[in-house]
Amino acid sequence: MAPKSFSLALRDDGTARLSFIYRKPGEPGISRLSCDLSRPGLSRLIAFAEICDLHSGRRPRFGLELEALSLRCLPDGVQVLRLGRTAPAGAAIAFAELREELGEATDRCLALARQSGRGGMIWDLLQDCCSPGMLPRGGGGDAADHLLHRLAEITLLSLAGEAANPRSGLSRKLRRRKGSAEALDHVRAALAAQARLLHHGAVPAPAIPAAISG
């Protein structure tokens, strides 16, 4: 793989700028791929990376359309395409490098999501949804608890943008006291979609994508 440098610059408002400097094999000079990410977009990128990580060693080829980026999970990394150009620019990021660079952003996005009013409501609902029965091989114990916790975090991040949009169906359900059962069903379905990726690993979860639109 050609030498490269991937970075994610976080901003105080929760947005970020992704930059990827790399060399094309056999060509002089360097190429740059960059994109601004909104706060919901950053959360979805992190959710995508987390669900890919749960498939470590057997990563299926699912993807995510994210603002001006198209990402595909590959066995040894993530393919990134910068859209909106005559000839889309693309490169591959080693998965370990992506995870390392997203570490601080993951902690920040999870904290912001839990501290927000609607995000806090989603997190509470997720605690009522988690069940070892949704895991690939069922069972319990610390490993299952840890996996369920990670799935809950992924679901929270993937729903953060929808919950923040006052016109979204989820936001309306969270605002209505009588809609609490509908909100629980919505959150449960999103969590189950993430869990299904662990069973089948072939179909992107609706919560991450409109799985491939963003």
N, C-alpha and C positions, 0 to 999 in steps of 0.2 A: 504494500500500500504506500502511496506517495506521502512524503512528509506533509504535515498539516497542523493547523492550530485552530481549535474551536473555543469560543468564549461566549459567555452570556453576561451582559452588563445589566444589572438590576437598577431600576429607578425608584425613587421614593414613593411614587404614585402607584406602584405595583406593576407597571409595565416593564418591558425589557427590550434589549436589542441583541439579537443573535448575530454573531460574526464567525465566519469560517474562512480561514486563509489556507490555501493548499497549492501544491504544485501538480500540474498535469504531467504524467509520465511522457518523456520525450519532447517536452516543450519548455522553452526558456521562460524565466519570470514566474510570477505567482498570480493566482486568481483569487478573487474574493467573492464570497456569497454572504449576503447580509439581509436582515429583515427585522422590522420593528414588530413586537408582539404586544397586543393589548393585555390587560390583566386577565380576562377570561381565556384568551389565547394561550398565555403562559401556563395557566392552570391545566388546560387541555393537553399541552405538550408534556407536562409533568405526569399527568395521568397516563398518557400514552407510553412514556418511558417506564413507568412503574409496572404497567401490565405486561410490557415486553420483558421486564426483568423477572417477573413471575414465571415466564416461560424459558428461563435460562437453560441452555443446552438443547432446547427443542423449539426454538422460536418459529412460530408460523408466519407466513408472509401476509400480514394484514397491515393496513395503513391508515393514514389520517390526513385529510385536507385541512390545513390550518392557515387561514388568512392568505398570505402569498406563498405559502410553503406546501409542498406535498411530501409526506414522509412515509417510508415503507420499512417495516421491521424485517431484517434479514438475519440469517443464522449467526453472522459474526459482527453485526453492527446495524446501523440505520442509514438508509439511503435518503438523502435530502435533495429535493428539486426546488429551485426558486422559480415560481411561475410568473406569468405576465410579461414575458419577453418573446421576441420572435423565435429564438432558440433557447428554451429553458436551460438554466445553468444547474448543474448537479454535481454532487460529490457524496462520499460515504464517510460516516463518522463511526469510529470504533465504539462499541457499546459502553465499555468501561470508561472511556473518555467522556461520553455524554452523561453518564450517571454521576461521575465526579463533578463535572461542571454544574450539574443541576442540583447538587446537594443543598446549597444555601437557599436557592430559589424554592426548593421543595418545602423546607422548613418554614420559610416565610409565607408561602401561599397557603399551607395548611393552617398556620396561625391566623392569618387574615380571614380565611374561610370560617373557622370556628368562632372567631370573635364577632363576625358580622351577625346581625339579627337573624336573617333567613338561613345563613350557613349554620348557625347554632341550632336552629330548628331541624335542619336536615340531619345534622350529626346526632341529635337526640332520636330522631326517627330511625336512623340507621342502627342504633343500639337495639331497637325493637325488631329489626329485620334479620340480624345476623343469626345464622343457624348452621351448625356443622353439616347438616344434611345437604347444603348447597355446594359443598366441596367435592372435588372429583372422586375421592374415595371415602367420603364421610369421616367418621371417627371423631375423636376429640383430643384432649391433651393440649400442651403448650404450643406445639407446632400448628395445630388447627386454630387455636386462639390467635396466634400471631398472623396467620394467613387471613383470617376473617377481619382482623384489624386493618391489615393492608388493603384488603378489598373495600372496606368501608372508607378508608382515606381516598382511594382511587375514585370511588363513586362520589364522594363529597367534592373532589376537585373537578370531576367531569360535569357536575350539576351546578357548580358555582356561578357560571355565566348565565345560565338559564334562570337561576333563582334571583340574580341581581337585576334581571330585566323585568320591570313592573308589568309589562304586557304579556309575559309568557304564561302558559298554562300552569306551570309549577308555582310561579310567584302568586298567581291568583288563588291557587289551592292553599298555599301557606298563609295567605292573608285571611281567608275565610275560616272562622271557627268551626262552622258546620262542614267545612271541606277537609278537616283533618284526616278523615279516613281516606279520602281521595289522594291527599298528599302522601300518606303512608303507602298507598298502593303504587303511586308514581315512583317513590324512592325505592320501594321493594323491587319493582320491575327493573330499575336501573342497576341495583346491586346484583340481581339475578343475571342480568345481561353480562356483567363483568365476570361473574362466577362461571357462566357458560363458556367463556373463553378458555378457562382452565380445563373444562371437559373436552371441548372440541378443537379449540385453537385455530378455527378457520374463518369464523364470521365475526367481523368487528362489532363491538357492543354499541347499541344505539346511543348510549350516553356519551361516549367519546366522540363519535362522529355525527350525528346525522352523518355518521362515522366517517364519512369521508367528505364532509362539506363544512366549511367553517367560516 
